[in-house]
Amino acid sequence: FESRLIRTALAATHGRRMEAAQRLGIGRNTITRKIQELGLDAAEDLGV
């Protein structure tokens, strides 16, 4: 669930982590840590 939520926020913000974190109500460091923990790569998830 969490990975889908983060991927959706990143897609909506065109990969901008700071903006995605703000929309999710979490900090920049937290979203970066979650991306690493969940094995997500922002560019790959956006299809870039």
N, CA, C and O atoms as a GROMACS GRO file, in nm:
protein
  192
    1PHE      N    1   0.082  -0.120   0.000
    1PHE     CA    2   0.000   0.000   0.000
    1PHE      C    3   0.087   0.126   0.000
    1PHE      O    4   0.062   0.219  -0.077
    2GLU      N    5   0.187   0.128   0.087
    2GLU     CA    6   0.273   0.245   0.101
    2GLU      C    7   0.349   0.275  -0.028
    2GLU      O    8   0.362   0.391  -0.067
    3SER      N    9   0.399   0.172  -0.093
    3SER     CA   10   0.475   0.194  -0.216
    3SER      C   11   0.385   0.251  -0.326
    3SER      O   12   0.427   0.338  -0.401
    4ARG      N   13   0.262   0.203  -0.334
    4ARG     CA   14   0.167   0.255  -0.434
    4ARG      C   15   0.137   0.402  -0.406
    4ARG      O   16   0.128   0.482  -0.500
    5LEU      N   17   0.121   0.438  -0.279
    5LEU     CA   18   0.091   0.576  -0.242
    5LEU      C   19   0.208   0.668  -0.279
    5LEU      O   20   0.187   0.777  -0.334
    6ILE      N   21   0.329   0.625  -0.251
    6ILE     CA   22   0.447   0.705  -0.283
    6ILE      C   23   0.463   0.717  -0.435
    6ILE      O   24   0.492   0.825  -0.485
    7ARG      N   25   0.446   0.606  -0.507
    7ARG     CA   26   0.456   0.612  -0.654
    7ARG      C   27   0.353   0.708  -0.713
    7ARG      O   28   0.385   0.783  -0.805
    8THR      N   29   0.232   0.706  -0.661
    8THR     CA   30   0.127   0.796  -0.710
    8THR      C   31   0.163   0.941  -0.684
    8THR      O   32   0.146   1.027  -0.771
    9ALA      N   33   0.214   0.970  -0.564
    9ALA     CA   34   0.253   1.107  -0.530
    9ALA      C   35   0.369   1.152  -0.618
    9ALA      O   36   0.370   1.267  -0.664
   10LEU      N   37   0.466   1.065  -0.643
   10LEU     CA   38   0.579   1.101  -0.730
   10LEU      C   39   0.532   1.124  -0.873
   10LEU      O   40   0.580   1.216  -0.940
   11ALA      N   41   0.441   1.043  -0.920
   11ALA     CA   42   0.388   1.060  -1.056
   11ALA      C   43   0.315   1.194  -1.067
   11ALA      O   44   0.329   1.265  -1.167
   12ALA      N   45   0.236   1.227  -0.965
   12ALA     CA   46   0.159   1.351  -0.967
   12ALA      C   47   0.248   1.475  -0.962
   12ALA      O   48   0.210   1.582  -1.010
   13THR      N   49   0.367   1.460  -0.904
   13THR     CA   50   0.459   1.574  -0.890
   13THR      C   51   0.575   1.565  -0.988
   13THR      O   52   0.674   1.637  -0.976
   14HIS      N   53   0.562   1.476  -1.086
   14HIS     CA   54   0.665   1.458  -1.190
   14HIS      C   55   0.802   1.426  -1.129
   14HIS      O   56   0.905   1.473  -1.177
   15GLY      N   57   0.801   1.345  -1.022
   15GLY     CA   58   0.924   1.298  -0.961
   15GLY      C   59   0.987   1.390  -0.859
   15GLY      O   60   1.095   1.361  -0.807
   16ARG      N   61   0.923   1.501  -0.828
   16ARG     CA   62   0.979   1.594  -0.730
   16ARG      C   63   0.950   1.544  -0.589
   16ARG      O   64   0.836   1.549  -0.541
   17ARG      N   65   1.054   1.494  -0.525
   17ARG     CA   66   1.038   1.431  -0.393
   17ARG      C   67   0.989   1.528  -0.287
   17ARG      O   68   0.905   1.492  -0.205
   18MET      N   69   1.042   1.650  -0.287
   18MET     CA   70   1.000   1.746  -0.184
   18MET      C   71   0.850   1.775  -0.194
   18MET      O   72   0.780   1.778  -0.094
   19GLU      N   73   0.803   1.797  -0.315
   19GLU     CA   74   0.661   1.826  -0.334
   19GLU      C   75   0.575   1.704  -0.301
   19GLU      O   76   0.468   1.717  -0.241
   20ALA      N   77   0.622   1.586  -0.340
   20ALA     CA   78   0.548   1.464  -0.308
   20ALA      C   79   0.540   1.444  -0.157
   20ALA      O   80   0.435   1.407  -0.104
   21ALA      N   81   0.650   1.469  -0.087
   21ALA     CA   82   0.652   1.456   0.058
   21ALA      C   83   0.553   1.553   0.123
   21ALA      O   84   0.482   1.517   0.216
   22GLN      N   85   0.549   1.676   0.073
   22GLN     CA   86   0.455   1.775   0.127
   22GLN      C   87   0.311   1.729   0.107
   22GLN      O   88   0.229   1.741   0.198
   23ARG      N   89   0.281   1.677  -0.010
   23ARG     CA   90   0.144   1.630  -0.037
   23ARG      C   91   0.105   1.514   0.053
   23ARG      O   92  -0.011   1.499   0.091
   24LEU      N   93   0.204   1.430   0.087
   24LEU     CA   94   0.178   1.314   0.172
   24LEU      C   95   0.182   1.350   0.321
   24LEU      O   96   0.142   1.271   0.406
   25GLY      N   97   0.231   1.469   0.351
   25GLY     CA   98   0.240   1.511   0.490
   25GLY      C   99   0.356   1.449   0.564
   25GLY      O  100   0.352   1.431   0.686
   26ILE      N  101   0.463   1.416   0.490
   26ILE     CA  102   0.584   1.361   0.552
   26ILE      C  103   0.703   1.447   0.511
   26ILE      O  104   0.692   1.531   0.422
   27GLY      N  105   0.816   1.426   0.576
   27GLY     CA  106   0.935   1.504   0.548
   27GLY      C  107   1.013   1.451   0.427
   27GLY      O  108   0.994   1.338   0.383
   28ARG      N  109   1.099   1.537   0.376
   28ARG     CA  110   1.181   1.502   0.260
   28ARG      C  111   1.271   1.382   0.290
   28ARG      O  112   1.284   1.291   0.207
   29ASN      N  113   1.332   1.381   0.406
   29ASN     CA  114   1.419   1.269   0.443
   29ASN      C  115   1.339   1.140   0.458
   29ASN      O  116   1.387   1.032   0.424
   30THR      N  117   1.218   1.152   0.509
   30THR     CA  118   1.134   1.034   0.527
   30THR      C  119   1.097   0.972   0.394
   30THR      O  120   1.105   0.850   0.379
   31ILE      N  121   1.057   1.053   0.297
   31ILE     CA  122   1.019   0.997   0.167
   31ILE      C  123   1.140   0.935   0.098
   31ILE      O  124   1.128   0.831   0.032
   32THR      N  125   1.256   0.997   0.113
   32THR     CA  126   1.378   0.941   0.054
   32THR      C  127   1.410   0.806   0.118
   32THR      O  128   1.445   0.711   0.048
   33ARG      N  129   1.398   0.798   0.250
   33ARG     CA  130   1.424   0.672   0.321
   33ARG      C  131   1.324   0.565   0.280
   33ARG      O  132   1.361   0.450   0.258
   34LYS      N  133   1.196   0.602   0.269
   34LYS     CA  134   1.093   0.506   0.230
   34LYS      C  135   1.117   0.455   0.088
   34LYS      O  136   1.100   0.336   0.062
   35ILE      N  137   1.157   0.542  -0.003
   35ILE     CA  138   1.187   0.502  -0.140
   35ILE      C  139   1.299   0.399  -0.140
   35ILE      O  140   1.292   0.299  -0.211
   36GLN      N  141   1.402   0.422  -0.060
   36GLN     CA  142   1.513   0.327  -0.050
   36GLN      C  143   1.469   0.197   0.014
   36GLN      O  144   1.502   0.089  -0.036
   37GLU      N  145   1.395   0.204   0.125
   37GLU     CA  146   1.350   0.085   0.196
   37GLU      C  147   1.261  -0.003   0.109
   37GLU      O  148   1.269  -0.126   0.114
   38LEU      N  149   1.175   0.060   0.031
   38LEU     CA  150   1.080  -0.014  -0.052
   38LEU      C  151   1.138  -0.053  -0.187
   38LEU      O  152   1.072  -0.121  -0.266
   39GLY      N  153   1.260  -0.011  -0.214
   39GLY     CA  154   1.325  -0.047  -0.340
   39GLY      C  155   1.266   0.025  -0.459
   39GLY      O  156   1.268  -0.026  -0.571
   40LEU      N  157   1.213   0.143  -0.436
   40LEU     CA  158   1.154   0.222  -0.544
   40LEU      C  159   1.260   0.313  -0.604
   40LEU      O  160   1.348   0.364  -0.533
   41ASP      N  161   1.252   0.332  -0.733
   41ASP     CA  162   1.339   0.429  -0.799
   41ASP      C  163   1.246   0.526  -0.869
   41ASP      O  164   1.170   0.487  -0.958
   42ALA      N  165   1.251   0.653  -0.831
   42ALA     CA  166   1.154   0.752  -0.880
   42ALA      C  167   1.150   0.758  -1.032
   42ALA      O  168   1.040   0.759  -1.089
   43ALA      N  169   1.262   0.762  -1.100
   43ALA     CA  170   1.263   0.772  -1.246
   43ALA      C  171   1.204   0.647  -1.309
   43ALA      O  172   1.130   0.656  -1.407
   44GLU      N  173   1.236   0.531  -1.254
   44GLU     CA  174   1.185   0.404  -1.309
   44GLU      C  175   1.035   0.395  -1.292
   44GLU      O  176   0.965   0.350  -1.383
   45ASP      N  177   0.983   0.437  -1.176
   45ASP     CA  178   0.839   0.429  -1.149
   45ASP      C  179   0.759   0.524  -1.236
   45ASP      O  180   0.642   0.501  -1.264
   46LEU      N  181   0.823   0.632  -1.278
   46LEU     CA  182   0.753   0.728  -1.362
   46LEU      C  183   0.760   0.692  -1.509
   46LEU      O  184   0.699   0.758  -1.593
   47GLY      N  185   0.836   0.587  -1.541
   47GLY     CA  186   0.848   0.545  -1.680
   47GLY      C  187   0.942   0.632  -1.759
   47GLY      O  188   0.932   0.639  -1.882
   48VAL      N  189   1.035   0.699  -1.691
   48VAL     CA  190   1.131   0.787  -1.759
   48VAL      C  191   1.250   0.706  -1.803
   48VAL      O  192   1.343   0.761  -1.862
   0.00000   0.00000   0.00000
